Amino acid sequence: MKTLTRVAEMQVAASGARALGKRLGFVPTMGALHEGHLSLVRRAKQDTDLTVVSIFVNPAQFGPSEDYLNYPRDLERDSGLLRGEGVDFLFAPPVEEIYPSDFQTCVAVERLSTPLEGQFRPGYFRGVATVVLKLFNIVQPHLAYFGQKDAQQCRVIQQLVRDLKLPVEIVICPIVREPDGLAMSSRNTYLSTEERQTALVLYKSLGRARELIQAGERRPAEIVREMRQLIEQEPRARIDYVALVDAATLEPLECVDGTVLIALAVWIGRARLLDNLLIEERDGRFTFQF
Ligand code: PAF
């Protein structure tokens, strides 16, 4: 595995590989890698000839009171994991390489960035869309891989690609969970042993939503009410949102039908955790993707 830190070096390597007819698979990350990231890497390796992973903790997607400075960073450990997976290039630029002092361009995917995360983290998706667009320009991938755990991020990036006609295919991979159901996240490292137990309530609440729908409940407000009630039984949990929305537009629904996303963000101690459930209804039959 080659580690590159300069934009120009990465662009030369990517152009060279493309000129040789290689298909490039790209996994953008902020490091602190876990099995969720590695599942994206494995999928990229399966699908393409050459795999590039970026590690860049993007300051533009953190608010002033968020955890940018404390975000877990361990480049040596992450490099070892990526080498073990047979990754070809690790792109790990310093901040000034991506945001030189005269940097002044942003891209915003307006409507999809507004609900859910957008209500609690203003500017977050502008930061994500801007860095992802820039990374795409540097790495020039044929395919790029994102995790369904960040469901709204996936929609924002799909829309970015569609609106700007970017020549990259977005592949969304399933959530990877711990054996007890907790969705893998770099921020799980913030949880104490007791909080780690409490955090299971996110997955349990999604399970409750599935039970309700399977029992015939179709009213979003009722499903959300029951989920909130379950989470609120945990004194260590503080809900930012629990929402049942159209999975494509992220707009609220009157009734559970079509493709539905149930998404939630809950604080457990100092960790803000996300999870979601994707539901597809076809001819009255539901499939549930956790
Ligand atoms: O999902 C993440 O880790 C980040 O939002 C991403 C896509 C790497 C952009 O910084």
py3Dmol code that shows the C-alpha trace and the ligand (Angstrom):
import py3Dmol

protein = """\
ATOM      1  CA  MET A   1       0.000   0.000   0.000  1.00  0.00           C
ATOM      2  CA  LYS A   2       1.287   3.440  -0.913  1.00  0.00           C
ATOM      3  CA  THR A   3       0.459   6.343   1.406  1.00  0.00           C
ATOM      4  CA  LEU A   4       0.112   9.706  -0.318  1.00  0.00           C
ATOM      5  CA  THR A   5      -0.389  13.028   1.425  1.00  0.00           C
ATOM      6  CA  ARG A   6      -0.298  15.486  -1.489  1.00  0.00           C
ATOM      7  CA  VAL A   7      -3.203  16.240  -3.822  1.00  0.00           C
ATOM      8  CA  ALA A   8      -0.935  16.378  -6.883  1.00  0.00           C
ATOM      9  CA  GLU A   9       0.594  12.947  -6.118  1.00  0.00           C
ATOM     10  CA  MET A  10      -2.843  11.392  -5.703  1.00  0.00           C
ATOM     11  CA  GLN A  11      -4.074  12.953  -8.945  1.00  0.00           C
ATOM     12  CA  VAL A  12      -1.046  11.660 -10.861  1.00  0.00           C
ATOM     13  CA  ALA A  13      -1.497   8.138  -9.400  1.00  0.00           C
ATOM     14  CA  ALA A  14      -5.231   8.129 -10.225  1.00  0.00           C
ATOM     15  CA  SER A  15      -4.753   9.453 -13.767  1.00  0.00           C
ATOM     16  CA  GLY A  16      -1.967   6.907 -14.367  1.00  0.00           C
ATOM     17  CA  ALA A  17      -4.184   4.029 -13.220  1.00  0.00           C
ATOM     18  CA  ARG A  18      -7.072   5.267 -15.370  1.00  0.00           C
ATOM     19  CA  ALA A  19      -4.763   5.551 -18.390  1.00  0.00           C
ATOM     20  CA  LEU A  20      -3.909   1.860 -17.907  1.00  0.00           C
ATOM     21  CA  GLY A  21      -7.631   1.051 -18.039  1.00  0.00           C
ATOM     22  CA  LYS A  22      -7.942   0.283 -14.308  1.00  0.00           C
ATOM     23  CA  ARG A  23     -11.279   0.762 -12.510  1.00  0.00           C
ATOM     24  CA  LEU A  24     -10.835   2.758  -9.320  1.00  0.00           C
ATOM     25  CA  GLY A  25     -12.874   2.098  -6.185  1.00  0.00           C
ATOM     26  CA  PHE A  26     -12.828   4.809  -3.511  1.00  0.00           C
ATOM     27  CA  VAL A  27     -13.744   4.710   0.167  1.00  0.00           C
ATOM     28  CA  PRO A  28     -13.668   8.180   1.791  1.00  0.00           C
ATOM     29  CA  THR A  29     -13.320   8.044   5.588  1.00  0.00           C
ATOM     30  CA  MET A  30     -12.353  10.157   8.573  1.00  0.00           C
ATOM     31  CA  GLY A  31     -10.258   7.299   9.995  1.00  0.00           C
ATOM     32  CA  ALA A  32     -10.809   5.572  13.361  1.00  0.00           C
ATOM     33  CA  LEU A  33     -11.636   2.614  11.171  1.00  0.00           C
ATOM     34  CA  HIS A  34     -13.935  -0.211  12.211  1.00  0.00           C
ATOM     35  CA  GLU A  35     -15.569  -3.212  10.546  1.00  0.00           C
ATOM     36  CA  GLY A  36     -18.117  -0.906   8.890  1.00  0.00           C
ATOM     37  CA  HIS A  37     -15.355   0.878   6.969  1.00  0.00           C
ATOM     38  CA  LEU A  38     -13.595  -2.398   6.233  1.00  0.00           C
ATOM     39  CA  SER A  39     -16.796  -3.820   4.736  1.00  0.00           C
ATOM     40  CA  LEU A  40     -16.754  -0.894   2.268  1.00  0.00           C
ATOM     41  CA  VAL A  41     -13.108  -1.574   1.457  1.00  0.00           C
ATOM     42  CA  ARG A  42     -13.816  -5.280   0.846  1.00  0.00           C
ATOM     43  CA  ARG A  43     -16.700  -4.413  -1.454  1.00  0.00           C
ATOM     44  CA  ALA A  44     -14.521  -1.919  -3.362  1.00  0.00           C
ATOM     45  CA  LYS A  45     -11.825  -4.567  -3.759  1.00  0.00           C
ATOM     46  CA  GLN A  46     -14.369  -7.038  -5.106  1.00  0.00           C
ATOM     47  CA  ASP A  47     -15.798  -4.590  -7.634  1.00  0.00           C
ATOM     48  CA  THR A  48     -12.748  -2.732  -8.923  1.00  0.00           C
ATOM     49  CA  ASP A  49      -9.071  -3.117  -9.929  1.00  0.00           C
ATOM     50  CA  LEU A  50      -7.553  -0.573  -7.575  1.00  0.00           C
ATOM     51  CA  THR A  51      -8.760   0.596  -4.166  1.00  0.00           C
ATOM     52  CA  VAL A  52      -8.123   4.043  -2.714  1.00  0.00           C
ATOM     53  CA  VAL A  53      -9.074   4.939   0.865  1.00  0.00           C
ATOM     54  CA  SER A  54      -8.867   8.495   2.143  1.00  0.00           C
ATOM     55  CA  ILE A  55      -8.453   9.428   5.787  1.00  0.00           C
ATOM     56  CA  PHE A  56      -9.220  13.063   6.382  1.00  0.00           C
ATOM     57  CA  VAL A  57     -10.953  14.496   9.448  1.00  0.00           C
ATOM     58  CA  ASN A  58     -12.792  17.252   7.642  1.00  0.00           C
ATOM     59  CA  PRO A  59     -12.972  20.437   9.768  1.00  0.00           C
ATOM     60  CA  ALA A  60     -15.699  21.873   7.496  1.00  0.00           C
ATOM     61  CA  GLN A  61     -18.253  19.341   8.697  1.00  0.00           C
ATOM     62  CA  PHE A  62     -17.835  20.039  12.418  1.00  0.00           C
ATOM     63  CA  GLY A  63     -19.681  22.831  14.199  1.00  0.00           C
ATOM     64  CA  PRO A  64     -17.792  25.113  16.630  1.00  0.00           C
ATOM     65  CA  SER A  65     -19.006  23.159  19.686  1.00  0.00           C
ATOM     66  CA  GLU A  66     -18.486  19.723  18.134  1.00  0.00           C
ATOM     67  CA  ASP A  67     -15.748  17.128  18.584  1.00  0.00           C
ATOM     68  CA  TYR A  68     -13.319  18.075  15.759  1.00  0.00           C
ATOM     69  CA  LEU A  69     -10.292  18.333  18.052  1.00  0.00           C
ATOM     70  CA  ASN A  70     -11.154  15.205  20.037  1.00  0.00           C
ATOM     71  CA  TYR A  71     -12.276  13.084  17.081  1.00  0.00           C
ATOM     72  CA  PRO A  72     -10.362   9.774  17.383  1.00  0.00           C
ATOM     73  CA  ARG A  73      -7.217   9.736  15.213  1.00  0.00           C
ATOM     74  CA  ASP A  74      -4.784   6.823  14.886  1.00  0.00           C
ATOM     75  CA  LEU A  75      -3.190   6.812  11.457  1.00  0.00           C
ATOM     76  CA  GLU A  76      -0.737   4.039  12.295  1.00  0.00           C
ATOM     77  CA  ARG A  77      -3.447   1.617  13.401  1.00  0.00           C
ATOM     78  CA  ASP A  78      -5.685   2.563  10.457  1.00  0.00           C
ATOM     79  CA  SER A  79      -2.806   2.092   7.968  1.00  0.00           C
ATOM     80  CA  GLY A  80      -2.167  -1.385   9.368  1.00  0.00           C
ATOM     81  CA  LEU A  81      -5.811  -2.353   8.931  1.00  0.00           C
ATOM     82  CA  LEU A  82      -5.901  -1.043   5.354  1.00  0.00           C
ATOM     83  CA  ARG A  83      -2.642  -2.767   4.464  1.00  0.00           C
ATOM     84  CA  GLY A  84      -4.157  -5.990   5.810  1.00  0.00           C
ATOM     85  CA  GLU A  85      -7.109  -5.544   3.434  1.00  0.00           C
ATOM     86  CA  GLY A  86      -4.798  -5.111   0.444  1.00  0.00           C
ATOM     87  CA  VAL A  87      -5.693  -1.467  -0.220  1.00  0.00           C
ATOM     88  CA  ASP A  88      -3.554   0.040  -3.018  1.00  0.00           C
ATOM     89  CA  PHE A  89      -3.465   3.720  -1.999  1.00  0.00           C
ATOM     90  CA  LEU A  90      -4.091   5.500   1.281  1.00  0.00           C
ATOM     91  CA  PHE A  91      -4.653   9.214   0.727  1.00  0.00           C
ATOM     92  CA  ALA A  92      -4.119  11.043   4.021  1.00  0.00           C
ATOM     93  CA  PRO A  93      -3.658  14.752   3.333  1.00  0.00           C
ATOM     94  CA  PRO A  94      -2.996  17.411   5.976  1.00  0.00           C
ATOM     95  CA  VAL A  95      -5.749  20.027   6.409  1.00  0.00           C
ATOM     96  CA  GLU A  96      -3.904  22.760   4.467  1.00  0.00           C
ATOM     97  CA  GLU A  97      -3.640  20.457   1.445  1.00  0.00           C
ATOM     98  CA  ILE A  98      -7.451  20.300   1.148  1.00  0.00           C
ATOM     99  CA  TYR A  99      -8.178  23.778   2.501  1.00  0.00           C
ATOM    100  CA  PRO A 100      -5.306  26.116   1.563  1.00  0.00           C
ATOM    101  CA  SER A 101      -5.544  29.567   3.127  1.00  0.00           C
ATOM    102  CA  ASP A 102      -7.318  31.075   0.077  1.00  0.00           C
ATOM    103  CA  PHE A 103      -9.934  28.276  -0.198  1.00  0.00           C
ATOM    104  CA  GLN A 104     -13.404  29.798  -0.704  1.00  0.00           C
ATOM    105  CA  THR A 105     -15.701  27.453  -2.650  1.00  0.00           C
ATOM    106  CA  CYS A 106     -18.541  25.419  -1.149  1.00  0.00           C
ATOM    107  CA  VAL A 107     -21.239  23.208  -2.561  1.00  0.00           C
ATOM    108  CA  ALA A 108     -24.617  22.686  -0.887  1.00  0.00           C
ATOM    109  CA  VAL A 109     -27.312  20.131  -1.669  1.00  0.00           C
ATOM    110  CA  GLU A 110     -30.069  22.367  -0.435  1.00  0.00           C
ATOM    111  CA  ARG A 111     -33.311  20.494   0.299  1.00  0.00           C
ATOM    112  CA  LEU A 112     -31.903  17.120   1.331  1.00  0.00           C
ATOM    113  CA  SER A 113     -29.534  18.819   3.779  1.00  0.00           C
ATOM    114  CA  THR A 114     -32.289  20.621   5.676  1.00  0.00           C
ATOM    115  CA  PRO A 115     -34.212  18.021   7.757  1.00  0.00           C
ATOM    116  CA  LEU A 116     -32.943  15.472  10.322  1.00  0.00           C
ATOM    117  CA  GLU A 117     -29.187  16.068  10.821  1.00  0.00           C
ATOM    118  CA  GLY A 118     -29.499  19.462   9.142  1.00  0.00           C
ATOM    119  CA  GLN A 119     -31.717  20.736  11.965  1.00  0.00           C
ATOM    120  CA  PHE A 120     -29.126  19.920  14.590  1.00  0.00           C
ATOM    121  CA  ARG A 121     -25.883  20.399  12.650  1.00  0.00           C
ATOM    122  CA  PRO A 122     -26.251  23.470  10.439  1.00  0.00           C
ATOM    123  CA  GLY A 123     -23.559  23.555   7.753  1.00  0.00           C
ATOM    124  CA  TYR A 124     -22.720  19.885   8.269  1.00  0.00           C
ATOM    125  CA  PHE A 125     -23.785  18.636   4.839  1.00  0.00           C
ATOM    126  CA  ARG A 126     -22.260  21.636   3.103  1.00  0.00           C
ATOM    127  CA  GLY A 127     -18.967  20.537   4.648  1.00  0.00           C
ATOM    128  CA  VAL A 128     -19.556  16.903   3.644  1.00  0.00           C
ATOM    129  CA  ALA A 129     -20.638  17.694   0.064  1.00  0.00           C
ATOM    130  CA  THR A 130     -17.728  20.084  -0.459  1.00  0.00           C
ATOM    131  CA  VAL A 131     -15.067  17.687   0.744  1.00  0.00           C
ATOM    132  CA  VAL A 132     -16.568  14.689  -1.054  1.00  0.00           C
ATOM    133  CA  LEU A 133     -16.711  16.632  -4.333  1.00  0.00           C
ATOM    134  CA  LYS A 134     -13.102  17.718  -3.855  1.00  0.00           C
ATOM    135  CA  LEU A 135     -11.990  14.172  -3.008  1.00  0.00           C
ATOM    136  CA  PHE A 136     -13.791  12.861  -6.100  1.00  0.00           C
ATOM    137  CA  ASN A 137     -11.883  15.397  -8.207  1.00  0.00           C
ATOM    138  CA  ILE A 138      -8.603  14.293  -6.674  1.00  0.00           C
ATOM    139  CA  VAL A 139      -9.139  10.501  -6.659  1.00  0.00           C
ATOM    140  CA  GLN A 140     -11.229  10.321  -9.866  1.00  0.00           C
ATOM    141  CA  PRO A 141     -12.950   7.078  -8.859  1.00  0.00           C
ATOM    142  CA  HIS A 142     -15.272   5.018 -11.055  1.00  0.00           C
ATOM    143  CA  LEU A 143     -17.134   3.830  -7.954  1.00  0.00           C
ATOM    144  CA  ALA A 144     -17.352   5.305  -4.445  1.00  0.00           C
ATOM    145  CA  TYR A 145     -18.604   3.473  -1.360  1.00  0.00           C
ATOM    146  CA  PHE A 146     -20.662   4.822   1.549  1.00  0.00           C
ATOM    147  CA  GLY A 147     -22.382   3.182   4.517  1.00  0.00           C
ATOM    148  CA  GLN A 148     -26.162   3.126   4.955  1.00  0.00           C
ATOM    149  CA  LYS A 149     -25.702   4.042   8.631  1.00  0.00           C
ATOM    150  CA  ASP A 150     -25.331   7.644   7.465  1.00  0.00           C
ATOM    151  CA  ALA A 151     -28.522   7.405   5.415  1.00  0.00           C
ATOM    152  CA  GLN A 152     -28.972  11.152   4.907  1.00  0.00           C
ATOM    153  CA  GLN A 153     -25.331  11.543   3.868  1.00  0.00           C
ATOM    154  CA  CYS A 154     -25.903   8.819   1.253  1.00  0.00           C
ATOM    155  CA  ARG A 155     -28.902  10.695  -0.165  1.00  0.00           C
ATOM    156  CA  VAL A 156     -27.015  14.012  -0.187  1.00  0.00           C
ATOM    157  CA  ILE A 157     -24.089  12.483  -2.065  1.00  0.00           C
ATOM    158  CA  GLN A 158     -26.305  10.656  -4.553  1.00  0.00           C
ATOM    159  CA  GLN A 159     -28.036  13.974  -5.281  1.00  0.00           C
ATOM    160  CA  LEU A 160     -24.713  15.821  -5.562  1.00  0.00           C
ATOM    161  CA  VAL A 161     -23.562  13.285  -8.152  1.00  0.00           C
ATOM    162  CA  ARG A 162     -26.841  13.465 -10.042  1.00  0.00           C
ATOM    163  CA  ASP A 163     -27.151  17.277 -10.007  1.00  0.00           C
ATOM    164  CA  LEU A 164     -23.551  17.947 -11.033  1.00  0.00           C
ATOM    165  CA  LYS A 165     -23.311  14.984 -13.428  1.00  0.00           C
ATOM    166  CA  LEU A 166     -20.225  13.622 -11.692  1.00  0.00           C
ATOM    167  CA  PRO A 167     -18.773  10.588 -13.499  1.00  0.00           C
ATOM    168  CA  VAL A 168     -18.854   8.302 -10.452  1.00  0.00           C
ATOM    169  CA  GLU A 169     -21.220   5.563  -9.341  1.00  0.00           C
ATOM    170  CA  ILE A 170     -22.270   5.633  -5.691  1.00  0.00           C
ATOM    171  CA  VAL A 171     -22.528   2.264  -3.958  1.00  0.00           C
ATOM    172  CA  ILE A 172     -24.393   2.148  -0.643  1.00  0.00           C
ATOM    173  CA  CYS A 173     -23.423  -0.751   1.635  1.00  0.00           C
ATOM    174  CA  PRO A 174     -25.452  -2.178   4.543  1.00  0.00           C
ATOM    175  CA  ILE A 175     -24.975  -1.122   8.162  1.00  0.00           C
ATOM    176  CA  VAL A 176     -22.479  -3.305  10.019  1.00  0.00           C
ATOM    177  CA  ARG A 177     -23.517  -4.077  13.579  1.00  0.00           C
ATOM    178  CA  GLU A 178     -21.915  -5.513  16.682  1.00  0.00           C
ATOM    179  CA  PRO A 179     -23.320  -8.969  17.562  1.00  0.00           C
ATOM    180  CA  ASP A 180     -25.777  -7.317  19.998  1.00  0.00           C
ATOM    181  CA  GLY A 181     -27.101  -4.906  17.350  1.00  0.00           C
ATOM    182  CA  LEU A 182     -25.185  -1.679  18.051  1.00  0.00           C
ATOM    183  CA  ALA A 183     -24.356  -0.028  14.717  1.00  0.00           C
ATOM    184  CA  MET A 184     -20.593   0.338  14.279  1.00  0.00           C
ATOM    185  CA  SER A 185     -19.398   3.927  14.559  1.00  0.00           C
ATOM    186  CA  SER A 186     -16.082   5.627  15.253  1.00  0.00           C
ATOM    187  CA  ARG A 187     -17.871   7.550  18.021  1.00  0.00           C
ATOM    188  CA  ASN A 188     -18.720   4.315  19.886  1.00  0.00           C
ATOM    189  CA  THR A 189     -15.234   4.677  21.403  1.00  0.00           C
ATOM    190  CA  TYR A 190     -16.641   7.587  23.485  1.00  0.00           C
ATOM    191  CA  LEU A 191     -19.017   5.198  25.332  1.00  0.00           C
ATOM    192  CA  SER A 192     -18.283   3.939  28.860  1.00  0.00           C
ATOM    193  CA  THR A 193     -19.204   0.305  29.627  1.00  0.00           C
ATOM    194  CA  GLU A 194     -22.596   1.367  31.041  1.00  0.00           C
ATOM    195  CA  GLU A 195     -23.272   3.759  28.156  1.00  0.00           C
ATOM    196  CA  ARG A 196     -22.383   1.005  25.689  1.00  0.00           C
ATOM    197  CA  GLN A 197     -25.275  -1.026  27.185  1.00  0.00           C
ATOM    198  CA  THR A 198     -27.619   1.968  27.075  1.00  0.00           C
ATOM    199  CA  ALA A 199     -26.729   2.567  23.422  1.00  0.00           C
ATOM    200  CA  LEU A 200     -28.503  -0.670  22.481  1.00  0.00           C
ATOM    201  CA  VAL A 201     -31.748   1.237  22.893  1.00  0.00           C
ATOM    202  CA  LEU A 202     -31.333   2.724  19.388  1.00  0.00           C
ATOM    203  CA  TYR A 203     -31.413  -0.713  17.770  1.00  0.00           C
ATOM    204  CA  LYS A 204     -34.187  -1.879  20.116  1.00  0.00           C
ATOM    205  CA  SER A 205     -36.345   1.094  19.154  1.00  0.00           C
ATOM    206  CA  LEU A 206     -35.935   0.245  15.452  1.00  0.00           C
ATOM    207  CA  GLY A 207     -36.905  -3.335  16.268  1.00  0.00           C
ATOM    208  CA  ARG A 208     -40.011  -1.971  17.987  1.00  0.00           C
ATOM    209  CA  ALA A 209     -40.883   0.016  14.862  1.00  0.00           C
ATOM    210  CA  ARG A 210     -40.596  -3.137  12.773  1.00  0.00           C
ATOM    211  CA  GLU A 211     -42.869  -5.049  15.182  1.00  0.00           C
ATOM    212  CA  LEU A 212     -45.475  -2.300  15.015  1.00  0.00           C
ATOM    213  CA  ILE A 213     -45.448  -2.215  11.214  1.00  0.00           C
ATOM    214  CA  GLN A 214     -45.605  -5.998  11.034  1.00  0.00           C
ATOM    215  CA  ALA A 215     -48.618  -5.834  13.352  1.00  0.00           C
ATOM    216  CA  GLY A 216     -50.345  -3.477  10.910  1.00  0.00           C
ATOM    217  CA  GLU A 217     -49.506  -0.017  12.318  1.00  0.00           C
ATOM    218  CA  ARG A 218     -49.234   2.516   9.481  1.00  0.00           C
ATOM    219  CA  ARG A 219     -49.385   5.850  11.359  1.00  0.00           C
ATOM    220  CA  PRO A 220     -45.909   7.465  11.484  1.00  0.00           C
ATOM    221  CA  ALA A 221     -46.784   9.523  14.573  1.00  0.00           C
ATOM    222  CA  GLU A 222     -47.739   6.405  16.513  1.00  0.00           C
ATOM    223  CA  ILE A 223     -44.574   4.526  15.516  1.00  0.00           C
ATOM    224  CA  VAL A 224     -42.376   7.507  16.439  1.00  0.00           C
ATOM    225  CA  ARG A 225     -44.251   7.957  19.741  1.00  0.00           C
ATOM    226  CA  GLU A 226     -43.598   4.334  20.761  1.00  0.00           C
ATOM    227  CA  MET A 227     -39.947   4.543  19.747  1.00  0.00           C
ATOM    228  CA  ARG A 228     -39.447   7.730  21.745  1.00  0.00           C
ATOM    229  CA  GLN A 229     -41.190   6.222  24.755  1.00  0.00           C
ATOM    230  CA  LEU A 230     -38.821   3.246  24.704  1.00  0.00           C
ATOM    231  CA  ILE A 231     -35.722   5.451  24.384  1.00  0.00           C
ATOM    232  CA  GLU A 232     -36.905   7.862  27.085  1.00  0.00           C
ATOM    233  CA  GLN A 233     -36.962   4.996  29.589  1.00  0.00           C
ATOM    234  CA  GLU A 234     -33.150   5.211  29.521  1.00  0.00           C
ATOM    235  CA  PRO A 235     -32.046   8.095  31.770  1.00  0.00           C
ATOM    236  CA  ARG A 236     -28.662   8.271  29.974  1.00  0.00           C
ATOM    237  CA  ALA A 237     -30.273   8.756  26.530  1.00  0.00           C
ATOM    238  CA  ARG A 238     -31.201  12.176  25.075  1.00  0.00           C
ATOM    239  CA  ILE A 239     -33.053  12.229  21.764  1.00  0.00           C
ATOM    240  CA  ASP A 240     -32.194  14.754  19.028  1.00  0.00           C
ATOM    241  CA  TYR A 241     -34.746  13.259  16.647  1.00  0.00           C
ATOM    242  CA  VAL A 242     -36.713  10.157  15.746  1.00  0.00           C
ATOM    243  CA  ALA A 243     -38.284  10.543  12.303  1.00  0.00           C
ATOM    244  CA  LEU A 244     -40.160   8.483   9.782  1.00  0.00           C
ATOM    245  CA  VAL A 245     -39.654   9.942   6.302  1.00  0.00           C
ATOM    246  CA  ASP A 246     -39.768   9.153   2.597  1.00  0.00           C
ATOM    247  CA  ALA A 247     -36.393   7.472   1.945  1.00  0.00           C
ATOM    248  CA  ALA A 248     -35.799   9.405  -1.276  1.00  0.00           C
ATOM    249  CA  THR A 249     -36.952  12.951  -0.393  1.00  0.00           C
ATOM    250  CA  LEU A 250     -36.495  12.712   3.417  1.00  0.00           C
ATOM    251  CA  GLU A 251     -39.852  14.469   3.750  1.00  0.00           C
ATOM    252  CA  PRO A 252     -42.354  13.439   6.448  1.00  0.00           C
ATOM    253  CA  LEU A 253     -44.958  10.819   5.508  1.00  0.00           C
ATOM    254  CA  GLU A 254     -48.650  10.626   6.260  1.00  0.00           C
ATOM    255  CA  CYS A 255     -48.676   6.845   6.110  1.00  0.00           C
ATOM    256  CA  VAL A 256     -46.150   3.989   5.958  1.00  0.00           C
ATOM    257  CA  ASP A 257     -45.976   2.944   2.327  1.00  0.00           C
ATOM    258  CA  GLY A 258     -43.435   2.914  -0.504  1.00  0.00           C
ATOM    259  CA  THR A 259     -39.811   3.232   0.579  1.00  0.00           C
ATOM    260  CA  VAL A 260     -39.567   4.564   4.084  1.00  0.00           C
ATOM    261  CA  LEU A 261     -36.637   5.565   6.267  1.00  0.00           C
ATOM    262  CA  ILE A 262     -36.862   5.588  10.038  1.00  0.00           C
ATOM    263  CA  ALA A 263     -33.859   7.561  11.270  1.00  0.00           C
ATOM    264  CA  LEU A 264     -32.770   8.595  14.721  1.00  0.00           C
ATOM    265  CA  ALA A 265     -30.028  10.528  16.446  1.00  0.00           C
ATOM    266  CA  VAL A 266     -29.589  10.033  20.172  1.00  0.00           C
ATOM    267  CA  TRP A 267     -26.980  11.282  22.621  1.00  0.00           C
ATOM    268  CA  ILE A 268     -25.613   8.683  25.014  1.00  0.00           C
ATOM    269  CA  GLY A 269     -23.187  10.506  27.295  1.00  0.00           C
ATOM    270  CA  ARG A 270     -20.914  12.520  24.992  1.00  0.00           C
ATOM    271  CA  ALA A 271     -21.524  10.245  21.984  1.00  0.00           C
ATOM    272  CA  ARG A 272     -24.121  11.327  19.448  1.00  0.00           C
ATOM    273  CA  LEU A 273     -25.207   8.108  17.765  1.00  0.00           C
ATOM    274  CA  LEU A 274     -27.147   7.592  14.536  1.00  0.00           C
ATOM    275  CA  ASP A 275     -29.067   4.559  13.371  1.00  0.00           C
ATOM    276  CA  ASN A 276     -31.792   3.809  10.868  1.00  0.00           C
ATOM    277  CA  LEU A 277     -34.098   1.281   9.324  1.00  0.00           C
ATOM    278  CA  LEU A 278     -35.001   1.183   5.643  1.00  0.00           C
ATOM    279  CA  ILE A 279     -38.416  -0.257   4.862  1.00  0.00           C
ATOM    280  CA  GLU A 280     -39.694  -1.199   1.439  1.00  0.00           C
ATOM    281  CA  GLU A 281     -43.309  -1.899   0.813  1.00  0.00           C
ATOM    282  CA  ARG A 282     -44.223  -3.648  -2.408  1.00  0.00           C
ATOM    283  CA  ASP A 283     -47.723  -5.015  -3.058  1.00  0.00           C
ATOM    284  CA  GLY A 284     -48.495  -4.869   0.647  1.00  0.00           C
ATOM    285  CA  ARG A 285     -45.353  -6.852   1.620  1.00  0.00           C
ATOM    286  CA  PHE A 286     -42.667  -5.189   3.721  1.00  0.00           C
ATOM    287  CA  THR A 287     -38.931  -5.801   3.760  1.00  0.00           C
ATOM    288  CA  PHE A 288     -36.835  -4.350   6.565  1.00  0.00           C
ATOM    289  CA  GLN A 289     -33.181  -3.447   6.174  1.00  0.00           C
ATOM    290  CA  PHE A 290     -31.407  -2.614   9.431  1.00  0.00           C
TER     291      PHE A 290
END
"""
ligand_1 = """\
10
PAF
O -18.798 9.558 6.537
C -17.706 10.118 6.755
O -16.790 9.567 7.359
C -17.488 11.544 6.243
O -18.652 12.282 6.335
C -16.902 11.595 4.826
C -17.851 10.997 3.809
C -15.579 10.845 4.784
C -16.638 13.042 4.427
O -15.753 13.655 5.288
"""
view = py3Dmol.view(width=600, height=400)
view.addModel(protein, "pdb")
view.setStyle({"model": 0}, {"cartoon": {"style": "trace"}})
view.addModel(ligand_1, "xyz")
view.setStyle({"model": 1}, {"stick": {}})
view.zoomTo()
view.show()
